[in-house]
């Protein structure tokens, strides 16, 4: 009971803080930000197209249409050229979605352009699904410099895959495992994305997922607690059902106990074995730029968001305008809290680095927070760094979940304003998928 009370209190406080952070002010015209003072940034590209729209997904995504996707990728490449002309230097790339590999030739062309424009890029991560793990595409991705492939699997339980409406499209758990084994060895990091605290997911089902992961050749796994929003919760209640309240702690403890020592935590929900793993940009990057419709950036203490309208995104880029339509400068205190959250989610916060970024007052300003988490057994401290304990990892999973739920709420608000566009895409996809009626004789 005491632990549950701490969890609820922590979540309530952090939900309020993160919702406040995500109140970006909408503007019709926002100029491209100047390159960050640090001199370089990580790059995130958003590809919002999916062949299957999973009912639990809160990301900005739409049904795939080839013609629209080709226009979108062309605009994305124009936007890359503009950032290059502005003097941006990118050192790492993360391509998410949606399903970036839904239009493989467009993706390959875009990644080749990135390598040409930004030669300092060392790491390229791409998200995909089990259906796209084909030898030809895997070889193309590796040849263009992709060294981390992240495969959205979610579960190895066939019943849960059917509830998530993924079984028919991506195959059974056995078929998914075959695809993953075929992909092993193509990339420095093969990551498997999984979700826990799914509706109807039993402890035995989660244990089975973990046993399968241990037997795979994949050298990285990411396990996220199910993160929802109001709209996805409504959809799930009609299809999948709703997750259990208060079950995350036991499931997180099970994940830690089963994956260790084969896998080593890299963040609160990312685990690797054998070294050489690449984590997500949002944890490691001081500054990052998000390009594409519905992407977020964080540069020199300011949050930015691009338009969620795909048609507007294409039009703005083609007219030479910035795609950014929302921004919010964070106060000094908010920037420090952002650093505290994100860096410690990667398990440690280098104190010298933090002082260089925020000044000598960093630890003094956050001392009440640091002291509180020490009292909870979440943080230890030495001369070099603040570090998370296992208890701290669990708390940070809760807080990061709350942060992304606030991001999802913002996404819902923005997508609600383009409902007619999304409805048109959905109606057209339905018409394309429905065979013509038989003629009357």
C-alpha positions as CSV (number, residue, x, y, z in Angstrom):
1,X,0.0,0.0,0.0
2,X,2.8,2.4,0.9
3,X,4.5,1.7,-2.4
4,X,1.3,2.2,-4.3
5,X,0.7,5.5,-2.6
6,X,4.3,6.7,-3.6
7,X,3.6,5.6,-7.2
8,X,0.3,7.5,-7.4
9,X,1.8,10.6,-5.8
10,X,4.8,10.6,-8.1
11,X,2.7,10.1,-11.2
12,X,0.3,12.9,-10.2
13,X,3.1,15.4,-9.7
14,X,4.9,14.4,-12.8
15,X,1.8,14.4,-15.0
16,X,1.1,18.0,-14.0
17,X,4.7,19.0,-14.7
18,X,4.9,17.2,-18.1
19,X,1.5,18.5,-19.3
20,X,2.7,22.0,-18.5
21,X,6.0,21.4,-20.5
22,X,4.0,20.2,-23.5
23,X,1.8,23.4,-23.8
24,X,3.4,24.6,-27.0
25,X,2.1,27.9,-28.4
26,X,0.8,27.5,-31.9
27,X,2.0,30.0,-34.5
28,X,1.5,30.1,-38.3
29,X,5.0,31.2,-39.0
30,X,8.0,30.0,-37.1
31,X,11.4,30.5,-38.6
32,X,14.0,27.7,-38.6
33,X,15.8,27.7,-35.3
34,X,19.6,28.5,-35.5
35,X,21.9,25.5,-35.0
36,X,22.4,24.7,-31.3
37,X,25.2,26.3,-29.4
38,X,26.8,22.9,-28.8
39,X,27.5,22.7,-32.5
40,X,25.7,19.4,-33.4
41,X,22.5,17.6,-32.8
42,X,20.7,14.3,-33.3
43,X,18.2,14.0,-36.1
44,X,14.8,12.4,-35.9
45,X,12.7,11.8,-39.0
46,X,9.0,11.0,-38.7
47,X,7.4,8.8,-41.3
48,X,3.7,8.7,-40.4
49,X,2.5,5.9,-42.7
50,X,1.4,2.4,-41.6
51,X,-0.3,-0.4,-43.5
52,X,-2.1,-1.4,-40.2
53,X,-3.3,1.1,-37.6
54,X,-2.9,-0.7,-34.3
55,X,-5.7,0.3,-31.9
56,X,-3.3,0.9,-29.0
57,X,-0.9,3.2,-30.8
58,X,-0.9,6.9,-29.9
59,X,1.7,8.0,-32.4
60,X,1.0,10.3,-35.3
61,X,0.2,7.9,-38.1
62,X,-2.1,7.4,-41.0
63,X,-3.1,4.7,-43.5
64,X,-0.4,4.3,-46.2
65,X,-1.1,5.7,-49.6
66,X,1.7,5.4,-52.1
67,X,1.2,8.7,-53.9
68,X,0.9,10.7,-50.8
69,X,3.9,8.9,-49.3
70,X,6.1,9.7,-52.3
71,X,5.1,13.4,-52.0
72,X,5.9,13.3,-48.3
73,X,9.4,11.8,-48.7
74,X,10.2,14.3,-51.5
75,X,9.2,17.1,-49.0
76,X,11.3,15.5,-46.3
77,X,14.4,15.5,-48.5
78,X,13.8,19.2,-49.3
79,X,13.6,19.9,-45.6
80,X,16.9,18.1,-45.0
81,X,18.5,20.3,-47.7
82,X,17.3,23.4,-45.9
83,X,18.7,22.4,-42.6
84,X,22.0,21.6,-44.3
85,X,22.0,25.0,-45.9
86,X,21.4,26.6,-42.4
87,X,24.6,25.0,-41.1
88,X,23.2,22.2,-39.0
89,X,25.5,19.3,-38.1
90,X,23.9,15.9,-37.3
91,X,25.9,13.1,-35.7
92,X,23.1,10.5,-35.3
93,X,19.8,9.7,-37.0
94,X,16.6,8.0,-35.7
95,X,13.8,7.2,-38.2
96,X,10.5,6.4,-36.5
97,X,6.8,6.4,-37.3
98,X,4.5,5.0,-38.4
99,X,6.5,2.4,-40.3
100,X,9.5,4.0,-42.1
101,X,10.0,0.9,-44.3
102,X,6.5,1.1,-45.8
103,X,8.1,2.8,-48.8
104,X,11.6,1.2,-48.9
105,X,12.9,2.9,-52.1
106,X,12.0,6.4,-50.7
107,X,13.5,5.6,-47.4
108,X,16.8,4.4,-49.0
109,X,17.0,7.5,-51.1
110,X,16.4,9.7,-48.1
111,X,19.1,7.9,-46.0
112,X,21.6,8.2,-48.9
113,X,20.9,11.9,-49.0
114,X,21.6,12.2,-45.2
115,X,24.9,10.4,-45.6
116,X,25.8,12.8,-48.4
117,X,24.7,16.1,-46.6
118,X,25.8,15.2,-43.1
119,X,29.1,13.1,-43.3
120,X,29.5,13.2,-39.5
121,X,26.5,10.9,-39.0
122,X,27.8,7.7,-37.4
123,X,24.7,5.9,-36.1
124,X,21.4,5.4,-38.1
125,X,18.5,3.7,-36.4
126,X,15.4,2.7,-38.3
127,X,12.1,1.3,-37.0
128,X,10.3,-1.5,-38.9
129,X,7.9,-4.4,-38.5
130,X,8.4,-8.1,-38.8
131,X,6.7,-8.2,-42.3
132,X,9.5,-6.0,-43.8
133,X,12.4,-8.2,-42.6
134,X,13.3,-9.3,-46.2
135,X,16.8,-10.1,-47.3
136,X,16.8,-7.6,-50.1
137,X,15.7,-4.7,-47.9
138,X,17.9,-5.7,-45.0
139,X,20.9,-5.6,-47.3
140,X,19.9,-2.2,-48.7
141,X,19.5,-0.7,-45.3
142,X,22.9,-2.0,-44.1
143,X,24.5,-0.7,-47.3
144,X,23.2,2.8,-46.8
145,X,24.6,2.9,-43.2
146,X,21.8,1.7,-41.0
147,X,23.5,0.1,-38.0
148,X,20.5,-0.3,-35.7
149,X,17.2,-1.9,-36.8
150,X,14.3,-1.7,-34.3
151,X,11.5,-4.3,-35.0
152,X,8.1,-3.6,-33.5
153,X,7.0,-7.1,-32.2
154,X,5.0,-6.1,-29.1
155,X,4.4,-9.7,-28.0
156,X,5.0,-13.4,-28.8
157,X,1.6,-14.4,-27.6
158,X,-0.6,-15.2,-30.6
159,X,-3.8,-14.4,-28.7
160,X,-2.5,-11.0,-27.8
161,X,-1.3,-10.4,-31.4
162,X,-4.8,-11.1,-32.6
163,X,-6.3,-8.7,-30.0
164,X,-3.8,-6.0,-31.2
165,X,-4.9,-6.7,-34.9
166,X,-1.3,-7.6,-35.8
167,X,-1.6,-11.4,-36.3
168,X,-3.2,-11.3,-39.7
169,X,-0.8,-8.7,-41.1
170,X,2.5,-9.7,-39.5
171,X,2.0,-13.4,-38.8
172,X,2.1,-15.7,-35.8
173,X,4.7,-15.5,-33.1
174,X,6.5,-18.5,-34.7
175,X,6.7,-16.6,-38.0
176,X,7.9,-13.4,-36.4
177,X,10.7,-15.3,-34.6
178,X,11.8,-16.7,-38.0
179,X,11.9,-13.2,-39.5
180,X,14.0,-12.0,-36.5
181,X,16.5,-14.8,-36.9
182,X,16.8,-14.0,-40.6
183,X,17.6,-10.4,-39.7
184,X,20.3,-11.3,-37.1
185,X,23.8,-10.4,-38.2
186,X,22.9,-7.7,-40.7
187,X,23.2,-4.8,-38.2
188,X,25.4,-3.9,-35.3
189,X,22.3,-3.6,-33.2
190,X,19.1,-5.6,-33.7
191,X,16.5,-4.3,-31.3
192,X,13.1,-6.0,-30.5
193,X,10.4,-3.6,-29.3
194,X,8.0,-5.2,-26.8
195,X,5.0,-3.9,-24.7
196,X,4.0,-5.1,-21.3
197,X,0.9,-4.5,-19.1
198,X,-1.2,-5.3,-22.2
199,X,-4.9,-6.1,-21.5
200,X,-5.3,-9.9,-20.9
201,X,-1.5,-10.3,-20.6
202,X,-0.9,-12.8,-17.8
203,X,2.3,-13.3,-15.9
204,X,2.9,-16.5,-17.7
205,X,2.5,-14.7,-21.1
206,X,5.1,-12.1,-20.1
207,X,7.4,-14.8,-18.8
208,X,7.1,-16.6,-22.2
209,X,7.9,-13.3,-24.0
210,X,11.1,-12.9,-21.9
211,X,12.2,-16.5,-22.5
212,X,11.8,-16.0,-26.2
213,X,13.8,-12.8,-26.1
214,X,16.6,-14.6,-24.2
215,X,16.7,-17.3,-27.0
216,X,16.9,-14.9,-29.9
217,X,20.1,-13.6,-31.5
218,X,18.9,-10.0,-31.1
219,X,21.3,-8.1,-29.0
220,X,18.9,-5.4,-27.7
221,X,15.4,-5.4,-26.4
222,X,13.1,-2.5,-25.4
223,X,10.2,-3.2,-23.2
224,X,7.7,-0.4,-22.7
225,X,4.7,-0.4,-20.4
226,X,1.6,0.3,-22.4
227,X,1.2,4.1,-22.8
228,X,-2.2,5.3,-23.8
229,X,-4.2,8.4,-24.5
230,X,-7.9,9.3,-24.2
231,X,-8.7,8.3,-27.8
232,X,-6.6,5.1,-27.8
233,X,-8.2,4.1,-24.5
234,X,-11.6,4.5,-26.0
235,X,-10.6,2.4,-29.0
236,X,-9.0,-0.2,-26.9
237,X,-12.1,-0.5,-24.6
238,X,-14.0,-1.6,-27.7
239,X,-11.4,-4.1,-29.0
240,X,-8.5,-5.1,-26.8
241,X,-9.8,-4.1,-23.4
242,X,-8.0,-1.9,-20.8
243,X,-4.7,-2.6,-19.0
244,X,-4.6,-3.5,-15.3
245,X,-4.0,-0.7,-12.9
246,X,-1.1,-1.0,-10.5
247,X,0.5,-4.0,-12.3
248,X,3.6,-2.3,-13.7
249,X,5.8,-2.7,-10.7
250,X,5.5,-6.5,-10.5
251,X,6.0,-6.8,-14.2
252,X,9.0,-4.5,-14.2
253,X,10.6,-6.6,-11.4
254,X,9.9,-9.7,-13.4
255,X,11.6,-8.2,-16.5
256,X,14.7,-7.2,-14.5
257,X,15.0,-10.6,-12.8
258,X,14.6,-12.6,-16.1
259,X,16.7,-10.6,-18.4
260,X,19.7,-10.3,-16.1
261,X,22.5,-11.2,-16.4
262,X,22.2,-11.9,-20.1
263,X,21.0,-8.4,-20.8
264,X,22.3,-5.2,-19.2
265,X,20.0,-2.2,-18.7
266,X,20.9,0.8,-20.8
267,X,17.9,2.8,-19.8
268,X,14.7,2.2,-17.9
269,X,13.3,0.2,-20.7
270,X,16.2,-0.7,-23.0
271,X,18.5,-3.7,-22.4
272,X,21.5,-4.9,-24.4
273,X,23.9,-7.8,-24.4
274,X,27.4,-7.9,-25.8
275,X,27.9,-4.1,-25.9
276,X,27.7,-1.9,-28.9
277,X,24.1,-1.0,-28.4
278,X,22.6,2.3,-29.6
279,X,19.9,3.8,-27.5
280,X,17.2,6.2,-28.4
281,X,18.2,9.8,-29.3
282,X,16.0,11.4,-26.7
283,X,18.0,10.0,-23.8
284,X,21.5,10.6,-25.2
285,X,21.2,13.8,-27.2
286,X,21.7,17.3,-25.7
287,X,19.8,18.7,-28.6
288,X,17.7,17.0,-31.3
289,X,15.9,18.1,-34.4
290,X,12.6,16.5,-35.5
291,X,11.7,16.7,-39.2
292,X,8.5,15.5,-40.8
293,X,4.8,15.9,-39.9
294,X,4.2,15.8,-36.1
295,X,7.9,15.7,-35.1
296,X,9.3,17.4,-32.0
297,X,12.6,19.2,-31.5
298,X,14.5,20.4,-28.4
299,X,17.2,23.0,-29.2
300,X,18.9,25.3,-26.7
301,X,16.1,24.9,-24.2
302,X,13.2,25.4,-26.5
303,X,10.6,22.8,-27.6
304,X,9.3,22.9,-31.2
305,X,6.6,20.9,-33.0
306,X,5.9,20.6,-36.7
307,X,2.5,20.7,-38.3
308,X,0.4,17.5,-37.9
309,X,-1.3,18.0,-41.2
310,X,0.5,15.9,-43.8
311,X,-0.9,18.0,-46.6
312,X,0.1,21.2,-44.9
313,X,3.6,19.8,-44.2
314,X,4.1,19.0,-47.9
315,X,2.7,22.4,-48.9
316,X,4.8,24.4,-46.4
317,X,8.0,22.8,-47.3
318,X,7.4,23.1,-51.1
319,X,6.7,26.8,-50.6
320,X,10.0,27.3,-48.8
321,X,8.4,27.7,-45.3
322,X,9.3,26.2,-42.0
323,X,7.2,23.2,-41.1
324,X,7.3,24.3,-37.4
325,X,3.9,25.5,-36.1
326,X,4.5,25.3,-32.3
327,X,7.2,26.4,-29.9
328,X,7.7,26.8,-26.2
329,X,10.9,28.2,-24.5
330,X,11.6,26.3,-21.2
331,X,12.6,28.3,-18.2
332,X,16.0,27.7,-16.7
333,X,14.4,25.6,-14.0
334,X,12.4,23.6,-16.5
335,X,15.6,23.0,-18.6
336,X,17.3,21.6,-15.5
337,X,14.4,19.3,-14.8
338,X,14.4,18.1,-18.4
339,X,18.1,17.3,-18.2
340,X,17.6,15.5,-14.8
341,X,14.8,13.4,-16.2
342,X,16.3,12.4,-19.5
343,X,19.9,11.8,-18.5
344,X,19.0,9.8,-15.4
345,X,16.6,7.7,-17.6
346,X,19.9,6.6,-19.2
347,X,20.8,5.4,-15.7
348,X,23.4,8.1,-14.8
349,X,23.9,11.9,-14.9
350,X,27.4,13.2,-15.2
351,X,27.7,16.1,-12.8
352,X,30.6,17.8,-14.6
353,X,28.6,17.7,-17.9
354,X,25.5,19.1,-16.1
355,X,27.5,22.0,-14.6
356,X,28.9,22.8,-18.0
357,X,25.5,22.9,-19.6
358,X,23.5,24.6,-16.8
359,X,26.1,26.3,-14.6
360,X,27.4,25.5,-11.2
361,X,24.0,26.0,-9.6
362,X,22.6,22.9,-11.2
363,X,22.8,20.6,-8.2
364,X,21.8,23.3,-5.8
365,X,18.7,24.1,-7.8
366,X,17.7,20.5,-7.9
367,X,18.8,19.6,-4.4
368,X,15.3,19.1,-2.9
369,X,14.4,16.7,-5.8
370,X,17.7,14.9,-5.5
371,X,17.3,14.6,-1.7
372,X,13.7,13.2,-2.1
373,X,14.8,10.5,-4.6
374,X,17.7,9.5,-2.4
375,X,15.3,9.1,0.5
376,X,13.2,6.8,-1.7
377,X,16.3,4.7,-2.5
378,X,16.1,5.7,-6.2
379,X,19.4,7.5,-6.5
380,X,23.0,7.1,-5.3
381,X,25.7,9.7,-5.7
382,X,29.4,9.7,-6.0
383,X,31.9,12.4,-7.1
384,X,31.3,11.9,-10.8
385,X,27.6,11.2,-11.1
386,X,24.1,10.6,-9.9
387,X,23.0,7.0,-10.6
388,X,19.7,5.2,-10.6
389,X,19.2,2.1,-8.5
390,X,16.7,-0.6,-9.6
391,X,14.0,1.2,-7.6
392,X,15.0,4.4,-9.4
393,X,14.7,2.6,-12.7
394,X,11.1,1.7,-11.9
395,X,10.3,5.3,-10.8
396,X,11.8,6.6,-14.0
397,X,9.8,4.2,-16.1
398,X,6.7,5.7,-14.4
399,X,7.8,9.3,-15.0
400,X,8.8,8.7,-18.6
401,X,5.5,7.0,-19.2
402,X,3.7,10.1,-17.8
403,X,5.9,12.3,-20.0
404,X,5.0,10.4,-23.2
405,X,1.3,10.3,-22.2
406,X,1.5,14.1,-22.1
407,X,3.1,14.0,-25.5
408,X,0.3,11.8,-26.7
409,X,-2.3,14.2,-25.3
410,X,-0.7,17.0,-27.3
411,X,-0.7,14.7,-30.4
412,X,-4.5,14.1,-29.9
413,X,-5.2,17.8,-29.7
414,X,-3.3,18.5,-32.9
415,X,-4.7,15.5,-34.7
416,X,-8.2,16.6,-33.6
417,X,-7.7,19.8,-35.6
418,X,-7.1,17.9,-38.8
419,X,-9.9,15.4,-38.3
420,X,-11.4,16.0,-41.8
421,X,-8.0,15.2,-43.4
422,X,-7.5,12.0,-41.3
423,X,-11.1,10.9,-42.1
424,X,-10.5,11.5,-45.8
425,X,-7.4,9.3,-45.7
426,X,-9.2,6.6,-43.8
427,X,-12.2,6.7,-46.1
428,X,-10.0,6.5,-49.2
429,X,-8.0,3.6,-47.7
430,X,-11.3,1.7,-47.0
431,X,-12.5,2.3,-50.5
432,X,-9.2,1.0,-52.0
433,X,-9.4,-2.1,-49.8
434,X,-13.0,-2.9,-50.6
435,X,-13.6,-4.9,-53.8
436,X,-16.1,-3.6,-56.3
437,X,-19.6,-4.9,-56.0
438,X,-20.8,-7.6,-58.3
439,X,-22.8,-6.2,-61.2
440,X,-26.5,-7.0,-61.2
441,X,-27.6,-9.4,-63.9
